[in-house]
Amino acid sequence: MKIEPVHITLVCLFCRAELKGSEDASYSPGTLKKCKECGEENDYESVVEVAKEKGVAQIKQDLEDQLKNEFKNIFGKKR
């Protein structure tokens, strides 16, 4: 079973626009990241937590789909 990498984008908690920033930027607990689309300030820790939840959900879905296909291939073949 091959698991593909999952890429999750950090998004604004208010407008769901992608939060962009410098690649070399360092964020610490309590940092606020301003959305360039709506101007709202997002708590960085909350944004990361939402991204983690999305990532876990995506991985679960991918694994479930792969398992369904594997079982279909194994048990769906006529003997």
C-alpha positions in Angstrom: 0.0 0.0 0.0 1.4 3.3 -1.0 0.6 6.5 0.9 0.9 9.7 -1.1 2.2 12.8 0.7 -0.5 15.2 1.8 -0.1 19.0 1.3 -2.3 21.1 3.5 -2.4 24.9 3.1 -2.8 27.2 6.1 -6.0 29.2 5.6 -7.6 32.2 7.3 -10.0 31.2 10.0 -12.4 34.0 8.9 -12.5 34.0 5.1 -10.7 30.7 4.2 -8.1 32.5 2.0 -4.7 31.0 1.9 -2.3 32.6 4.5 0.9 33.4 2.8 4.1 34.4 4.5 7.9 34.3 4.2 9.4 30.8 4.0 12.0 31.7 6.6 9.6 33.4 9.0 9.5 32.1 12.5 6.2 32.0 14.4 5.9 31.5 18.2 2.9 30.7 20.4 0.6 33.7 20.5 1.7 35.1 17.1 -1.0 36.7 15.1 -0.9 36.3 11.3 -2.8 39.0 9.4 -4.8 37.8 6.4 -4.0 39.7 3.2 -7.5 39.1 1.9 -9.8 40.1 4.7 -7.4 41.9 7.1 -8.4 39.7 10.1 -5.7 38.6 12.5 -5.4 34.8 12.9 -3.9 33.1 15.9 -1.1 31.0 14.4 -1.6 28.1 16.8 -5.3 27.8 15.9 -4.5 28.0 12.1 -2.0 25.2 12.5 -4.4 23.1 14.6 -7.1 23.4 11.9 -4.5 22.4 9.2 -3.5 19.3 11.3 -7.1 18.2 11.6 -7.6 18.6 7.8 -4.4 16.6 7.2 -5.5 13.8 9.5 -8.9 13.7 7.8 -7.4 13.6 4.4 -5.0 10.7 5.3 -7.9 8.7 6.9 -9.9 9.2 3.7 -7.0 8.2 1.4 -6.3 5.1 3.5 -10.0 4.1 3.5 -10.2 4.5 -0.3 -7.0 2.4 -0.8 -8.3 -0.3 1.5 -11.7 -0.4 -0.3 -9.8 -0.8 -3.6 -7.6 -3.5 -2.2 -10.5 -5.5 -0.8 -12.4 -5.1 -4.0 -9.4 -6.4 -5.9 -9.0 -9.3 -3.5 -12.6 -10.4 -3.0 -14.1 -9.0 -6.2 -12.2 -11.4 -8.4 -14.2 -14.4 -9.7 -12.6 -17.8 -9.0 
